[in-house]
């Protein structure tokens, strides 16, 4: 009987490990994608607002 309890405990540890891995990685992926989009938008706005030397000006010459 003790052997069965030990097997059940070991099996539940592995199953819970997969659940914890999911709970940790999913929010991290969502935060990464959101931050990536915000940074891309900020860079685009910054390039549009800040005047500077760009490749488009050189093509007009």
N, C-alpha and C positions, 0 to 999 in steps of 0.2 A: 504494500500500500504506500509506503514511503517513496518507493521508486516512481509510482504514478504521480504523486504530488510534485516530485522533483521535475519530472518531464513536463507537467502542466505549467509549472512556474517558468521553466526555461522557454517553453513555447510562447507563453504570454509576454515574456521579456522581449523576444524577437518581434512579436506583433506590435507591441507598444513602441518599440524603437522605430518602426516604419511610420507609425502615426506621428510621433514627435518630429521625425525628419520632415514629413509633409507640412506640419504646422509651422516649422521654422522656415523652410525654403519658399513656400508660396508667398508669404508677405514680403520677403526679401526680393523676390522676382518682381512683384508688383511695384514696390518702392523703386527698384532700379529702373524699370521701364518709365515710370512717372517722372523720375528725376532726369532721365535721359531726354525725354520730350521737353521738359522745362528748360534744360540747358540749351537744346537746339533752338528753341524759340527765343531765348535770351540772346544767343549769338546772332541770330538773324536780325533781331530788333537793333542790337548794338551796331551791327554793320550798316544798317539802314540809317541810323541816326548820326553816328560819328562820321564826319567828313574825313576823307583821307584819299590816299593814292590807291586807286584800284585798277585792275586789268581792263575794265571797260573804258576808262579814260584813254588808255594807250591805244586801243583799237580805233578810236575816232580820229587819231592823228594821221 
